[in-house]
Amino acid sequence: MAEYVVKVGKKGELYTPKKMRVQIGMQHGNEFIAAVEGEKIILEKRKTVIDLLEEDAIATVSENEIKEERKILEKELLER
């Protein structure tokens, strides 16, 4: 795991080294999820829809399976 020195500006901005930004693909406008553990801050890049679409599929669903599931859901909604 690489470690970097990150500076804090007057208004709490974090200034990250270019090498770190390049390594994780950080670009202007990216969003991050921040988790605090004691005195540690863990930043995880928030995935965009495009990121998710580019990932390998974890399951495949046929058109017929989708249609069947839709019928079940429609029936459940009409019964409410």
MDAnalysis code that builds the backbone (N, CA, C; Angstrom):
import MDAnalysis as mda
import numpy as np

u = mda.Universe.empty(240, n_residues=80, atom_resindex=np.repeat(np.arange(80), 3), trajectory=True)
u.add_TopologyAttr("name", ["N", "CA", "C"] * 80)
u.add_TopologyAttr("resid", np.arange(1, 81))
u.add_TopologyAttr("resname", ["MET", "ALA", "GLU", "TYR", "VAL", "VAL", "LYS", "VAL", "GLY", "LYS", "LYS", "GLY", "GLU", "LEU", "TYR", "THR", "PRO", "LYS", "LYS", "MET", "ARG", "VAL", "GLN", "ILE", "GLY", "MET", "GLN", "HIS", "GLY", "ASN", "GLU", "PHE", "ILE", "ALA", "ALA", "VAL", "GLU", "GLY", "GLU", "LYS", "ILE", "ILE", "LEU", "GLU", "LYS", "ARG", "LYS", "THR", "VAL", "ILE", "ASP", "LEU", "LEU", "GLU", "GLU", "ASP", "ALA", "ILE", "ALA", "THR", "VAL", "SER", "GLU", "ASN", "GLU", "ILE", "LYS", "GLU", "GLU", "ARG", "LYS", "ILE", "LEU", "GLU", "LYS", "GLU", "LEU", "LEU", "GLU", "ARG"])
u.atoms.positions = np.array([
    [0.853, -1.169, 0.000],
    [0.000, 0.000, 0.000],
    [0.903, 1.238, 0.000],
    [0.632, 2.145, -0.937],
    [1.396, 3.388, -1.013],
    [0.868, 4.385, 0.012],
    [1.758, 5.185, 0.552],
    [1.358, 6.224, 1.498],
    [1.808, 7.572, 0.959],
    [0.993, 8.600, 1.182],
    [1.278, 9.934, 0.679],
    [1.042, 10.951, 1.781],
    [1.740, 12.081, 1.685],
    [1.497, 13.200, 2.588],
    [0.458, 14.087, 1.913],
    [-0.637, 14.332, 2.604],
    [-1.727, 15.168, 2.104],
    [-1.805, 16.393, 2.995],
    [-1.782, 17.583, 2.409],
    [-1.829, 18.821, 3.188],
    [-3.261, 19.317, 3.309],
    [-3.512, 20.052, 4.402],
    [-4.831, 20.622, 4.658],
    [-4.748, 22.132, 4.497],
    [-5.677, 22.694, 3.701],
    [-5.723, 24.136, 3.494],
    [-6.477, 24.842, 4.608],
    [-6.558, 26.167, 4.516],
    [-7.193, 26.989, 5.539],
    [-8.658, 26.646, 5.764],
    [-9.353, 26.248, 4.709],
    [-10.781, 25.940, 4.817],
    [-11.042, 24.433, 4.911],
    [-10.007, 23.664, 5.193],
    [-10.162, 22.224, 5.342],
    [-10.001, 21.442, 4.062],
    [-9.607, 22.113, 2.973],
    [-9.411, 21.396, 1.709],
    [-8.216, 20.460, 1.840],
    [-8.323, 19.315, 1.207],
    [-7.205, 18.374, 1.197],
    [-6.453, 18.516, -0.119],
    [-5.148, 18.738, -0.031],
    [-4.321, 18.860, -1.220],
    [-3.549, 17.549, -1.397],
    [-3.877, 16.862, -2.475],
    [-3.305, 15.540, -2.712],
    [-2.182, 15.616, -3.740],
    [-1.140, 14.806, -3.571],
    [-0.043, 14.779, -4.540],
    [-0.516, 14.231, -5.893],
    [0.055, 14.771, -6.960],
    [-0.333, 14.347, -8.303],
    [-0.152, 12.840, -8.495],
    [0.940, 12.295, -7.970],
    [1.212, 10.864, -8.127],
    [0.053, 10.029, -7.559],
    [-0.494, 10.472, -6.435],
    [-1.619, 9.770, -5.827],
    [-2.871, 9.882, -6.700],
    [-3.127, 11.093, -7.209],
    [-4.312, 11.306, -8.051],
    [-4.254, 10.430, -9.295],
    [-3.077, 10.356, -9.895],
    [-2.901, 9.532, -11.097],
    [-3.099, 8.061, -10.755],
    [-2.544, 7.627, -9.628],
    [-2.610, 6.216, -9.240],
    [-4.058, 5.738, -9.091],
    [-4.927, 6.572, -8.529],
    [-6.307, 6.127, -8.311],
    [-7.285, 6.676, -9.354],
    [-6.764, 7.414, -10.333],
    [-7.637, 7.942, -11.376],
    [-8.535, 9.070, -10.889],
    [-8.061, 9.847, -9.924],
    [-8.850, 10.942, -9.364],
    [-8.906, 12.088, -10.364],
    [-10.128, 12.569, -10.610],
    [-10.314, 13.683, -11.530],
    [-11.247, 14.711, -10.898],
    [-11.208, 15.925, -11.445],
    [-12.072, 16.997, -10.964],
    [-13.529, 16.539, -10.978],
    [-14.221, 16.737, -9.882],
    [-15.633, 16.376, -9.813],
    [-15.910, 14.993, -9.245],
    [-14.880, 14.152, -9.105],
    [-15.092, 12.830, -8.503],
    [-15.635, 12.990, -7.090],
    [-16.446, 12.041, -6.675],
    [-16.948, 12.032, -5.309],
    [-16.340, 10.862, -4.566],
    [-16.146, 11.038, -3.265],
    [-15.553, 10.017, -2.423],
    [-16.425, 9.779, -1.206],
    [-16.428, 8.554, -0.729],
    [-17.080, 8.201, 0.524],
    [-15.986, 8.238, 1.588],
    [-16.226, 8.972, 2.676],
    [-15.235, 9.097, 3.745],
    [-15.725, 8.339, 4.975],
    [-14.871, 7.490, 5.508],
    [-15.173, 6.763, 6.746],
    [-14.117, 7.144, 7.776],
    [-14.558, 7.357, 9.006],
    [-13.643, 7.732, 10.078],
    [-13.516, 6.566, 11.044],
    [-12.276, 6.148, 11.286],
    [-11.965, 5.088, 12.244],
    [-10.920, 5.627, 13.202],
    [-11.363, 6.095, 14.360],
    [-10.425, 6.702, 15.310],
    [-9.847, 7.958, 14.701],
    [-8.530, 7.975, 14.524],
    [-7.864, 9.120, 13.903],
    [-7.592, 8.900, 12.417],
    [-8.119, 7.819, 11.861],
    [-7.910, 7.522, 10.444],
    [-9.110, 7.976, 9.629],
    [-8.826, 8.457, 8.426],
    [-9.869, 8.770, 7.446],
    [-9.624, 7.862, 6.254],
    [-10.625, 7.115, 5.880],
    [-10.512, 6.215, 4.737],
    [-11.391, 6.781, 3.629],
    [-10.782, 7.085, 2.495],
    [-11.520, 7.629, 1.353],
    [-11.662, 6.549, 0.290],
    [-12.870, 6.382, -0.176],
    [-13.129, 5.407, -1.244],
    [-13.857, 6.130, -2.362],
    [-13.320, 6.004, -3.592],
    [-13.933, 6.685, -4.719],
    [-15.340, 6.131, -4.951],
    [-16.300, 7.045, -5.029],
    [-17.690, 6.649, -5.256],
    [-17.856, 6.274, -6.724],
    [-18.446, 5.129, -6.957],
    [-18.600, 4.652, -8.325],
    [-19.748, 5.385, -9.010],
    [-19.524, 5.701, -10.268],
    [-20.565, 6.313, -11.087],
    [-21.300, 5.209, -11.830],
    [-22.381, 5.556, -12.487],
    [-23.126, 4.580, -13.285],
    [-22.218, 4.001, -14.363],
    [-21.397, 4.844, -14.955],
    [-20.477, 4.380, -16.003],
    [-19.485, 3.380, -15.430],
    [-18.964, 3.661, -14.225],
    [-18.047, 2.707, -13.576],
    [-18.720, 1.357, -13.403],
    [-19.957, 1.373, -12.938],
    [-20.686, 0.129, -12.697],
    [-20.953, -0.630, -13.992],
    [-21.274, 0.094, -15.059],
    [-21.540, -0.553, -16.347],
    [-20.276, -1.173, -16.946],
    [-19.119, -0.626, -16.602],
    [-17.856, -1.147, -17.138],
    [-17.361, -2.372, -16.376],
    [-17.918, -2.632, -15.195],
    [-17.503, -3.798, -14.411],
    [-18.046, -5.081, -15.028],
    [-17.383, -6.186, -14.728],
    [-17.866, -7.480, -15.191],
    [-19.210, -7.776, -14.542],
    [-20.095, -8.383, -15.299],
    [-21.412, -8.741, -14.780],
    [-21.269, -9.833, -13.721],
    [-22.073, -9.727, -12.666],
    [-22.034, -10.752, -11.622],
    [-23.153, -11.772, -11.831],
    [-24.062, -11.465, -12.758],
    [-25.147, -12.395, -13.064],
    [-25.698, -12.056, -14.449],
    [-26.336, -13.028, -15.045],
    [-27.016, -12.772, -16.314],
    [-28.478, -13.132, -16.154],
    [-29.316, -12.359, -16.807],
    [-30.756, -12.570, -16.724],
    [-31.305, -12.542, -18.141],
    [-32.132, -13.525, -18.467],
    [-32.699, -13.575, -19.806],
    [-33.917, -12.655, -19.891],
    [-34.289, -12.337, -21.108],
    [-35.475, -11.498, -21.328],
    [-36.719, -12.170, -20.766],
    [-36.817, -13.480, -20.926],
    [-37.990, -14.210, -20.414],
    [-38.052, -14.161, -18.888],
    [-36.892, -14.241, -18.230],
    [-36.873, -14.148, -16.765],
    [-37.354, -12.775, -16.290],
    [-36.954, -11.733, -16.999],
    [-37.390, -10.382, -16.647],
    [-38.898, -10.250, -16.828],
    [-39.412, -10.769, -17.941],
    [-40.858, -10.696, -18.195],
    [-41.641, -11.452, -17.135],
    [-41.164, -12.602, -16.739],
    [-41.839, -13.407, -15.724],
    [-41.837, -12.688, -14.376],
    [-40.707, -12.128, -14.023],
    [-40.604, -11.390, -12.762],
    [-41.516, -10.166, -12.771],
    [-41.625, -9.527, -13.909],
    [-42.499, -8.352, -14.031],
    [-43.960, -8.744, -13.801],
    [-44.359, -9.877, -14.358],
    [-45.735, -10.343, -14.143],
    [-46.013, -10.566, -12.659],
    [-45.063, -11.165, -11.975],
    [-45.217, -11.432, -10.537],
    [-45.341, -10.117, -9.770],
    [-44.474, -9.159, -10.077],
    [-44.501, -7.872, -9.387],
    [-45.789, -7.105, -9.673],
    [-46.249, -7.126, -10.932],
    [-47.509, -6.459, -11.283],
    [-48.666, -7.064, -10.495],
    [-48.679, -8.383, -10.396],
    [-49.746, -9.074, -9.659],
    [-49.720, -8.652, -8.184],
    [-48.539, -8.622, -7.590],
    [-48.404, -8.213, -6.181],
    [-48.885, -6.787, -5.970],
    [-48.557, -5.893, -6.896],
    [-48.976, -4.499, -6.768],
    [-50.497, -4.361, -6.894],
    [-51.097, -5.092, -7.801],
    [-52.552, -5.011, -7.992],
    [-53.321, -5.583, -6.801],
    [-52.706, -6.512, -6.078],
    [-53.361, -7.123, -4.926],
    [-53.314, -6.218, -3.687],
    [-52.525, -5.174, -3.701],
    [-52.412, -4.285, -2.537],
    [-53.581, -3.371, -2.418],
])
